[in-house]
Amino acid sequence: MTPYVDFPETRELTARTLSLDSALFRYPYRVRVQDDKAVVLDLHGTEYFFHAFHYPGFHYLSSFGKRGDAPEEMLSAENLRWNGNFLWTLDSNKSELTRLGFASSGDSLLRLEAVSLDEELLRALDFVQYDDSTFIIPDYSGDSRFCLVSRQGKLLHKIGTIPTTDEDALKNAHPALAQAWRSFIDYNPRNGVLAAVTQLGEVLEIYNLKDSTHIVRIGPNGEPEFQISQGYGIPTGIMGFSDIQVTDSAIYVVFQGRAFKDIMQKAQQGINLPDGGQNIYVFSLEGKPLRKYVLDHYIHGISVDEQKGIIIATDVNKDEPIIEYKLL
């Protein structure tokens, strides 16, 4: 592990609120933009988990991913990924990946394919598509870091290990360790960089799948901290990262940094702290800290467009939750 302490440059950014022509969201958690389409994942959606918009105007197109337990409905939604003109979604409760495509009208999505995940995979909570035949899914058994999964949902093999210095947990508490090290991931096929950031603590991992290098950067808040209770990992340190995007030239991550003890103390006083992070950290593809953006909103999800110099973000604390930052 290589520590980082601070960023050589800090910039403050002010958001522009994007007006929507419909009120749809309960908890807008992720936003993914490609070409003239944007899709928002509503983590706690009452009727639908996903909402599609025309981009950049954010005019509503349609909703999909109907909540329910029927064969073509979803019990949960963890993430979504673009692959060309198609969208993949993950339902962890059903252990299912679904591929959708836009209808010829361009305003609604059709379910094209469903992939049931191998029973050997423990509760898939994130995924990326490595190529047309392989998915990469974090391994929550604790035995390794990632599972490589075929297009048919079969486990091919596992790679990596959790880069903890806690040798005892690594030997004796695999599931609890894996829970504490839950990570958000992203992959860029153009440069071969797979990156992961921890939901607890402050650890960034970078795997270059083209040259097989592996870099681990650890921030001032250290590794995920947890206590083991009845086999489960109970978080005791800080809320860490909440989203990540690997662009062609850098790695963008949303960082929270709030201690659980502070959250609990405020809750006991009847104070609800804003949900999300107020910082976007930018690292080079080799893990070098480049800059820190300090935001005027607390955000969860980001979609970075380096060419246009903008970041679209979601703020679950606001009635108008889709905002835009211009990179100075």
N, C-alpha and C positions, 0 to 999 in steps of 0.2 A: 504493500500500500504506500502511495506517495501522498503526503498531506498537502493541502492548500490552505492558506490563511485568509487571503483577501483577493480582491480583483484590482487590477491596475487602473481601472476606469469605472466610474459610477455616473449614471445619467438618470435624471428624473423624467418620467413620461406622464403625459396627461391624456386621458382617453376621450374619444369621441363616441357617444352613445349612438348605436344604430337603431333607428326606429323600425319596429316590426308592424306588419299590418294585421297581426293576430296575437292573442295572448294564449300561449300553449303550454308553457313550461312549469314544472314544479321544482326541478333540480337540474338545470342545464349543465351537464358535467363535461362533455367533450364536444369539440367542433372540428370538423374535417372539411377542408375546402379543396376542390379541384376544378380548374377551368371555370365554367359558369354555374357550378353547383356547390352548395354548402349543405352539410347535414349536421344536425345537432342531436346528440344523445341526451335524453332526459332520463336520468338514472332512476327517478321515482315516478315516472310517467304513469298516470292512472289508466289511460286507455291505450296509448301508443308510446313506445320507447324512442322512436326516431322521427325527426321532422326535417323535410327537405325544403331548401330555399333556392331561389335564383340568386346568383352572386354576380356583382357586388351589391345589388340593391336590397337583398334579403326580402324579396317578395315570396310569400309562402306558396309552395307547390303542392305538397301532400305529406301525409303522415303514414308511417309503416312500422312493422314490428309490433303487431297487436298483442297486448298483454292478455295472457290466458293460458290454459293448459291443453287446448286443442292441438292437433298435430302440427298445424302451420302457425301456431301462436307461440309467444315467448314467455317464459317464467321470469327471466332476468336478462339484463343487457350489461355487458362489461365494457365493450369497446367496438369500434368499427374502423375499417381500413378500406381505402380506395385501392383498386388494382385495375388500371386502365379505366374502362367505362363501367366497371363492376364495383360493387360494394360487398365487403364481407362483414358479418356481424357475429358476435360471440354471445351465447347464452350459457352461462356456467351451470345454472341449475338443471338444464337439459343436457349438458355436455355436448353442445351442438354448435357448429359453425354453419352459417347460411350465406349463400351468394345471391345477390340481387342485381338486377339491371333495370335501367330506365326503359319504360315503354316508348314506342315510336313517337308518341306525342311529346315526350321529354318532361312530363310533369308528374308521373307516378312511377313507382317501382314495382317490379314483378319478382317474385321469389323463383329462382332458377334451379337451386341446388341446395341440399342440406347434407352436411357431413357429421355423422355421429362419431364422437371422439372415443378412443380406446379406453376401456375400463381401467387400464393401468395408470392412466393420467389422473392425478389427484386434483380435482376442482380447478380447471383452467380459468385463470382470472385476467389473462391478457394474452395477446397473440400478435405475431407479425407474419407476413407471407415472405418466405425466403426466396422462393421461385415458384413457377407454375405447378410444381409437384410437391412442395414441402412447406409446412408451417413451422415456426419456432414458438414454443410455449414455455413459460417459466415452470420449473419443476417444484411443486409444493410438497414433495415427499421429503425434501432436504438431502436426498442422496446425491443430487447434482444441481447444476444451475439452470439448465435448459433441456427441454425435450424437443427432438426433431420428429415431426409427425408428418405422415404421408398425406396426400390429397384425399385419400380414402379414410383418414382419421386414425391410422394405425401408428403406434409408437415405433419409430425406426431405431433411434438410439439416444442416449443422453450425453451431454457435454458439460464440462466445467464443474467447479465446486463453489460453495458459498465462501467468499474470501474473508471469513471472520478470523480474528485472533483468539477467539474463545474455543480452545481445543476441547474442553470438556463438553460443551454444547455440541460441537461438531461430531463427537464420538457418541454421546448418550442422549441427545435431545433433538434428533433430526426434524420431526414435524414442528415442534415449537420454534426452533431456529428458522425454519423455512417460513413460518407465519411472520415472525419478526422481520425477516428480510424480504417480505413481499416487495416486489419492485415493479415499476412501470417501465415499459420497454418501447423502443422504436428501432427501425432498420431502414437504411437507405441502400437500395440495390445498386445505385450508380457508383457509390464509393465503397460498398461492402462493409459499412460500419453498423454494428449492432450495439446499442447503448442501453444501459439499465440504471435507474436511480431508485433508491430505497424510499418507501413511504414513511419509514421511521428513520431517525438519524440523518446522516449526511454523507452518503457514499454514492459515487458515480463509477460505473464500470463500462469500459469500452472494449469491445471485441472487434478487431478487424478480421473479417472472415475471408479476405483476399490474401493477407499475408500471415494470418494466424497469430497476430500479436494480441496481448491482453493487458490492459492498463487499468489500475484501480486508483481512484483519487478519493481521499477522505477529507472532509471539511472539519471546521472547528467543533462541530457538535458530535463528531465521532460515529462509531457504529450504532446500529439500532440497539436500543436498550430494552430489556424485557425481563420479567420474572416468569417462572414456570408454575402454573397452577392447574392441577388435574390434567397434565399433559399438554396444556395450551400455553402459548406465549402471550403474556399480558404486557402491553407496552407501558414503559415507565419513563422514557426519555422525552423526545420531542416528536412532533409531527414534522416530517421532512419534506420530500418532494411530492408533487401532485400531478405533473404531466411532463412529457419529454418529446422533443422532435429533433431528429437528425436531418439537417439540411445538407446541401452539397458542400458547404464550407464550414459548418459549425454545429454545435449541439446546444439547443435551447432547453432550459428546464425551469419549471415553476417551483419556487421554494417557499415553505411556510415558516418553519423554525420556532414554532410556539411550543412551550413545555406543557406536558399533560397536567402537571401539578397546578400550573397557572389556569388552565382551562377548567379544572375541577374547582379550584378556589372561586373563580368568577361565577361558575354555575351555582355554587352554594350560596353566593350573594345575589342570585337572581339575574346575573348579567350574562347575556349571550354574546360572546365575542364573534366578530365577523368570520365567516367560513371561507377558507382559501388562503392563498399566499400573496404577499405584496411585492415579491421580488421575482424577476426573471434573470437567471444566471446564464451566461454564454461562455462555453468552452470551445477550444479548438478540437478538431477531430482526434487529436492526440492527448486531449485532456488538460491542456493548458488553460488556466482562467484568463478570459479576454475582457469581459466587462459585466457589470451588474446594472440592471435596470430596476429602479425603484418606482413603483406604480402608485397611482391615486385610487386604485380599486383593489379589492381582494378577489383573486381569480382562481379558477381550477384548471380549465382546459385552454390550450392555445393551438392556433394554426398559423405558422410562420410563412410569409411570402417574401423571400429575400430579394427577388427581382423588383417587386413593388415597394419594398422597404416598410412592410406593415405586419402587424400581428393582430389577428382576430382572437378575442378571448371571451370566456364565459364568467359571469359574476352571479353566483346563485343568491347573493344578498339583495339584489335589485329587481324591481318589477320589470325594468328594461335591461335584460341580462346580457345582451350581445354588444360588445364594445370593440373599438379599434384603436390600436396604438400605431403612430407613425414613428419609425426608428430614425432618430436624429442623425 
